Amino acid sequence: MRLLPNGALDPTFGTGGIVLIEPVADERVTDLMVEPDGHILVGGDAAVGDHRQFIVRRLDAGVPSMQLSVSAV
């Protein structure tokens, strides 16, 4: 969810200001960070086979970024 300064949902973000991220299997979100450029990093772990960690980067409109570099973390 992203809010405008007046507290209303931001209609340019996701669907009506909300982005739902549905976990798969045993995923859980443990960290969330908003970068200075408005992109969102979501980090967590998943207990699928070996215990694995993940990072998902969302652009300022809420859509997934297909690029993630070490400098972005």
Secondary structure by P-SEA (a helix, b strand, c coil): cccccccccccccccccbbbbbbcccccccccccccccbbbbbbcccccccccbbbbbccccccccccccccc
